[in-house]
Amino acid sequence: MDGNSTPSTDRASSTASPPMESQITRTASSGDLKFSVDGDDGSTQTLSSDDVDNFDQCSHLTELLGSAEKKSKCLEKYKSLVVWSTKSHLPRRSTTADTRPAKRRKIQVADCDTCGTTLHRPFVCLLCNFGGCWKEGHILAHMQEKDHGFCVDTTSGHIFCLGCDDFVQNANFDSVHSAATLAIEERTTGFQESKSKNKRVNFKPWTPSHDESNTIQRSSLISCQGRRGLLNLGSTCYMNAILQTFIHNPLLRNHFLSDKHPHKLCKNLNPPCLCCEMDKLFAELYSGSQPYGPVSFLHAMWKTAAEVSGYQQQDAHEFFIAALNQIHASSRGSTSISCVCVVHSTFAGQLQSDVQCTNCGNVTTQTDLVLDITLDLGGKLGKDDHTLAGCLRRFTRAENLESRCSKCVNSSNEATKRLSIRKLPPVLCFTFKRFKHDNTATKIDTHIRFPANLNMGPYTSVATGAKADPALLGPPAMYEYELFAVVNHEGQVNTGHYTNYARFEDQWYHFNDDKVAPATLRDCLQSRAYMCVYVKRHLDYKQHQIPSYILKQQEAAERDRQKGGEKRPSKTV
């Protein structure tokens, strides 16, 4: 799949009718419209279109839905667009066990019905089949000409009202959107292919308790976009690019925005604490819109990591590793063996090295913990090696070397060494070796193509190791990754500049220090990446298990209660 046609940005032509089949069926009950969602366990959930209205409704949309016939047609049209868009976002899965990627399939892209421009974010009229571009105003011109008051952003599902001149919200459409996306996700997820009884757990919506509802009502709403530029503090573009990668990392975001390490309650006796700095950074970038200067984070890194201190330009990858090491050191419960801190829970994987003696066939296996995978660009690259998949094939290819075998009589024998990935992390980071430091420092500026969706199954130890057995790979969904951030380096070795592409929801942005500009997935895929960061599409978890941090909180609360009972003075008679 090339950069011009990807499942995250492209759609079928707006003049063609997209596939409309789904697990959602429409039923009529007392003149009302209802949608039934069929679950995998045989259960059926019915959502009424007359849901409780918790928001200020658009009067124009309410008037349109006043007619039962128009309401049925509009909701059915909206449902078909949501199903189509959700299916378009699903990644392409490889069905072959070969290490080479499956043959690319062509995907029909969306075109504006007025100017013919390829649409990365199509808008479709709610009352007809017209599809147009938002930037040039062709969809708005159609709405004014035909007196059609509403259009749908197929990427997000939002509805634009021409009369209000704004995007509006309606509980009827929200219910259809939730039911449609949920049904498609639960039906098409790869884990349903497994014959095991432990299939994916059906989604259950969160219902706030009485205390939680009161807390929500007392809280004030703030902007939580995370799209905030970072000021350059003097040759600190390398830090800004890595921090934007951290900010848009969904696992780090969920950890620090869930108060797992509140800086005001930190008991770290050896400041500065990098986890506290991360907590401050997330709080700042998710609560403002003006560019922010990460002065305290830079000062903390200078104090704790001497290798990246100073006013000179630093390498972004070196800063990335140094920052992860310091966050690990300041995390609660961090250990040197089997650590479960936020860094190792997010980035840590295992690399397996198999050395096989060519004389006796003895295999020596060794595993190492890695936080990222560095891919070599040196040597002679073939045509197929100018891709991330080609670099991974070179990385896991067997190579000849001389090694001493413990079972052979001879002191040294020829052997083959092969690397493979024994354990895949939730967040997978690739770094391309673009800088060579021989007699003189040079930069390899070769363009490496990388995909928006990646299947890591062919590069695991199960598929390519000394004891490989492709039959044990399991469902392809276990190895699917999605791209969410890319770090680029522009210029030469000592005079370059770092920028970042990052994804927020379904929209890509280009971060150049304090400048933030909308971008497309195509812009990102055509850039000369220095680092690519992927996140697993399906995360592993244990069902019906209380998280360890909650157990620790309960144990600490119990200890405090016991200590309080011991210190309480006894009554005198």
N, C-alpha and C positions, 0 to 999 in steps of 0.2 A: 504494500500500500504506500503510495508516494505522498508527498506533501500537498498535492493538489486535491486529493480525495481521501478523506479520513472520516471515520465514524463519529468523531467528536464535533466536526464543524460542517459537514456537507449533508445535503438533503437530496431527495429525489426531485426531479423537475416539478416546479409548482403547477405546471399545466397537466402533469400526469397524476393519476389517482394512486396514492400509496396504498400498500396493503393495510387492510383494516381489521384483520382477524385478531381476536384477543380472547382472554378468559372472562371478559366483562360482557354481560348480556343485559339487555334493556327489558324491563317488565312494566306493565301498566297496572296500577292499583288505584281504583277510585279516582281516575282522571289524573293521578300524579305520576311523575316519572321517577323510576328507581333503577339503580344499577346493582347487579348482583356479582360479587367477586367469588369465583370458585377457588377454594384452597386445595392444596395437594392432599390434605387429610380428608377430603370429601365434604368439608364444611362450606357453607355459603354465607357470606356476609352481605347484607343488603343496606345500601346507603341511600337515604331519601334525598331528593333534590331540594326539599324544604328544610334544610338544616337551620339550626339556630344561628341567627345573624349577630355576630359579635363585633362587627365593624360597620362603619358608616358606608352604606351602599350608594352606588352611583344611581341617580334617579333615572338616567337614560337607559341603563342596563336593566333596572327594575321594571321600567315601562316595556322594554322589549320582551322580557320574560313573563309579562302579564298575560300574554296569549299562550294557551297551552300548546298550540301547534308550533308557534315560533320557538317556544321554550324547548320543545322536544327536538326540533331540527338544530337549534344552536348548540345544545348540550351534546347531541350526537356528533355534530361536526367538530366540536371542541375535543370530544373524546377520541375521535379518529386521528386528529392532529397530535394529541399527546401520545397515543400508542405508536404512531409513526415515528415521532421524534425520539421516544424512549428506545425503540428498537434500533434506530440509527446510531445511538450512543453505545450499543453493546459492542464489545471488541470481537474481532475476527479470531476464531480459534483454529489452531492447526490440528489436523486429524492424523498427521503422519508422525512416526517416531524417528524419522531421519533428522540429523542435526541441522540440515538446511531448512530454511523457512518454506512454508507452503506457497504455492503459486498465488500471486496476487490476483485479486478479483476486482473487476472494475465496479466503481460505485457511481451512480448517476448523481450529478451535482445539481443544486438548485440555481435557477437563473431568474433574473427579474423579468417579468412579462412586458416591461416597458423598454428597458435599455439592454437587456440580455446579459447584464453583468452577473458573474458567478457570486452567489450569496453565501457567506459564511454564517450569517444569522438571519434566516428568512423570516419575513412577516407575511402572514396569510390573512386575507379578509375573512371575517367570520360569517359573512352572508353570501359569499360566492367563492370561486376557486382562484381568485386573483392572488398572485404572489409577487411581492415587490421589495425593493430595497428601502431601508429606512434613512440611510445617509443622504441619498439624493432626493428624498421626499416623494418617490414615485408611489409608495403605498398610500401616503396621505393624499396625494393628488387623485388617486383612484377613489378613495373614500369620499372626497369632496365632490367629484364628478358624478359618481353613482349614488350619492346620498346614503352610503353605507357607513354607519357610525362606529364600527368596531373592527379591530384587527387583532391577531394573536401573534405574539412572539413565540415561535415554535420551540426555541431553545429553552426558555424558562417557563413557558406557559402563561406569562402575564398578558393581560388584555388591555389594549389602549382604547380609550373612549375619545372620539373626535369632539364631542360636545363639551366634555370636561377638559380637553387638551391635556390629558394626563393618563397614566396607568391606574386602573381601578381594580378593586378586589370585590369578589362576590363569593359567598359561602357555597353556592351551588356549583360553580366552576372549581372551587378549591376541593370539594369532595370528589368530583369526577377526576381531577388531576391526581389526587392521592390514590384513589382506587385503581386507576389505570397504570400508573407507574409501579405500584406495589404488585399488581397482578403479573405484569411483564417480568419484573425482577425475579419473583418467586418461581415463575414457570421456566425461565430461561437460564437460571443460575446453574453452573456446571456441577455443583455439589448434588443436584438432584439426579445426576447420572450414576452416582454411586449406588451399589446394591446394599450398602450398609443401612442399618436401621437408624443411624444417627444422621438423619438428613437435616437440611437447614430448618431452623425453627421459624415458624410463621410469625410475621410481624404483629406486634401488639402495641397500639398507640398509647402514649403516656398520658395519664389523666392526673392532673395535680390534686394533691390533698387539700384539705381546708387551710392548713397552715401555709402550704406552698402558694395557694391562691391569694391569701392575704399578703404574702411577701411580694408576689408579682404585682399586685395592685399598688403597694407602697413604693415600688421601685420606679425610678425614672428611666425613660428610654434614651439610649445614646446610640450613636452610629457605631456599628460593629463590623466594619468592612475590611479592615486590615490592609487597605490600599493606601499606604502612607509612605512617602519618600523619606530617605535618610540623608542628612547633611554630610557632605564630605569634610572631614575634620583635618584635612591635610594629607593627601595620598592615602586615604582610607577607603578607596573604592573596593578593595579586596574584601574588607570587613562588611561593607554595606551589601555586597552581592551575596555573601554567605548568610548574613542575618536575614535577608529577604527569603532565602531558601528555608531557614529555620521557621520564619513567621508563617510561611505557607505550607509547612509540613503538617498534615492533619493530625498526626499522633502527638507531636510536640505541642501543637495548638490546644488539643483537648486536654493534655496533661496540665499545662500551666494555667489555662483559663478555667480549670476546675479546682483551683486552689490546692493543688497537690503539694506546692511549696510556696506558701505565702511569705513574702519577704519580711513582713512585720512580725511574724511569729517564728522566724528562723532562729535556731539556737546554735548556729555555727560559731564556734569560739575562735576561728581563724579566718577573719575577713581578709580580702573580699571574697564573697560567696558568688560563684558564677550562676548557680541556680536562682539566687535572689535577683541577679541582674537579668536573667531570662524572664523571671516573673514580672519585673518592672517593664522590660521591653515589650512583652505581650500586652500588658495593661495600657501602655502608652500608644502602641500602634493600633490597638483596637478601640480606642476611645477618642481619637482626634483625626483631623484631616490635614493639618499643616505639616510640613517636613519636620522631622524630629532628629535631634543630634544625640547619638548614643555615646555621650562623653563618659558616663560612669562605666559602661560596658568596656570601652576601650581602655580606661584606666585599670579596671579589674584584670583584663588580659595582660596588660603590661606588668602588673604586679605578680601575677601567678605564672605566666608563660614567657620566660626571657627570650625564647627563640623567635617570637613575633613582636617583640617590643622595639621601640625606636620610631623615628620619623620617616624612615625610608619605605619605599614600596615593598610589600610583602606578597608572597605567593598565596593565592586564595585557598588552594588545597591544603597547604601547611597550616593556615589559620583555621580551616575547617577541622582538621585532626586535633590541633591544639585546643580549640574550643570544646570539642567533644570530650577530650581527656579531662579538662578542668570542670566541665559540668558533671562528669562522672565522679570526680573526686569530691565534689561538694554535695552530691545527691545523698538522700537518706538511705542508709543501709547498703551503701556501695561496698563491694568486696572485690578482692583480686581473683576469686574463683567463683564461677557460676553466679555472676552478678546479675541482679534483676532491676537495676536502676533504669531510669528513663532512657539513657543513652543506649545501653545494651539491649533493652527491650525493644528499641526502635531500629537501631542500625546494625546490631551484631549478627554476623553470620559465621559459618564455619567453612574453611577452605580445606579440601582434602588433597594430599599429595601421595601418589602411588608410584613407587620406584620398583620396577620389575627387572630382575636379572635375566638377561637373554640366554644364559648358560643353563641354569637350573629352573628358571621360571618362578623363583621365590619373589614374593611381593611384600614390600615394606610400606606400610601406610602410616601417615602422620597427618594430624588435623591441627589447624591453626585458626585462632579467632581473628576476624577481620571486620573493620567498620566500613570499608569501601573496597572496590575492586579497581585496580589501576591497569589500564590496557595500553600496551606498547604500540607506537606508531612507527617505530624505526624499522630498518631493513627494507626489503623490496615488497611493496604491497601490490597484490594482484587486483584485478577489476572488482572481484567479489569481496575484497578486504576493506573497501572504502565504506563499509557499513558497520554499525554496532554489532550485528550478527556475525559479520566476517571477523571482527576483532575478537569476539567471544570464541569463535571456532579456532582461531590462532592461539588463544589463551588456554583452551582445553585440549589442544593438539599434543600428541606424544612427541617428545624430543629425546635424542640420543645423548648419553653422557657416560662418563666412567665413574663407577661406584664400587665400593668394597662390599661384597656379599657375605653375610654371616654364615651361609650354608655351603658356600663353595670353597674348595681348597685354595684356588688362586687368590692372591691378595687383591687384585683388581680385575674387574670384568666390565664388559660393556653392558649398559642397562638403559632402559627407557623410563622417562619420567613423565607423568601426566597429572595435570591439575584439574580438579572438578569442584563443584560447589556442593558440599555435604548438607548444609543447612541454609535455607534462604531467609533473609531478614524481612521484616515487614516493610522497611524502607531500604531500597537498594540504590546505592550511589556508584556511578561509574566516573572515573577520571582518566582522561586521555593524556598520555605523556607527550605533551607538545613542546616541552623545553628540554634541550640537550645541553649538557655542560661538559664538553670535552676540553679541547684546547681553548675554544671560544664558545660563548653561550649563543645558541641559535634556537629558533622557533620553527616547529613543523606546522605549517599553515594548511595542511591538507584538509579538505572538507570531508567529514565523516557523517554519513546519513544515519539517522536514528529514528525509530518509530514512535508513535504516540502510545501504542500498546505493544507489550513485549511478553513473550512466553519463554520462561527460563527453564522449562522442563528438559530440553535437549542438552543443557549444560550442567545438569546435576550429576552427582555421583551415581545415582540409580540408573542414569542413561549412558554415562560415558566412563564410569570408574572401572577399576580392575575387576570388580564383581558386579558389573552392570547387568541389569535385567529390565529392559524397557516395559515388560509386562507389568511391573510393579509401580509404574509411574502414577497410575490413578487418574482421576479426572483432570483435564487440562486447566480447569479453573483454579486448581491449587497452585499454579505457577504463573498466573496472569498478573501483569503489572501495568500501571498507568503512569504516564509521564506527568509531573506536576511542576518541575522547576529545571531550568537550564542556566548555567553560569558560562558567560562568554568572555574571552580576552581579545581585545583589539589592539593592534600595534605590535611593536617589537618586544624583546625580552625585558629590557630595562626602562622602556618608555611607553608601556602599554596602559590600558584602562580596562577595568572589569565592569560588566553590566550583567543584568539578570532578566530572564523571562520566568514568570511564575503564573500559575493558574489559580484564579479565585472562582469557585463554583465552575461554570462552564465558559468563563471569559478569561482570555489571556491578556497579560499586561507586561509592558517592558519597563523595568526599573533601572534608571540611570542616575544613581545617587538620589538627589531630591526631586528628580523629574520622573513622573509616572504617566505613561501613555498607553491607551488601549492598543492591543495587538491581536493578531490572529495566530492560530496554530501553524499555519503555513509559514508565517514570519519566524516562528520559533524553530520549526524543523529545518528551515533553510539557513539558520545561523551556524557559525563555526563553533561548535560547543567545546568547552574545556571540561565541564562537569555536567552530567545528566543525572537527575534524581527521579526515581520511580517509587510508587507506593503500591502495595499489594491490593488487588481489587477485592479480594475476599480475605478477611483476617480470621485467623484461628482463635477459638476461645473454647472454654469448657462450660458446658451448660449447667445451670443450677449450682454454680460455685460462687461463694461470696469472695469478692476481690480481696487480695492480701492487705491492701492499705486500709480497707474497712475493718478487717480483723485486728490490725495493729491499733487502729483508733479505739476500737472497743476494749482491747486489752489495756491500753493506756488509761482509758476512762475508769476501768475497773480497779486498776492500781491506785489511781487518785482517790477513788471512793474508799478503798481500804486504808490508805494512809490517813485520810480525813477522819475515819472512824477510830483509828489508833490514837490520834492526837486530841480527840474530843475529851475534855475533862469530865471525870465522873462526878455525880451529884453527891454532896456531903449531907449527912444526916444530922 
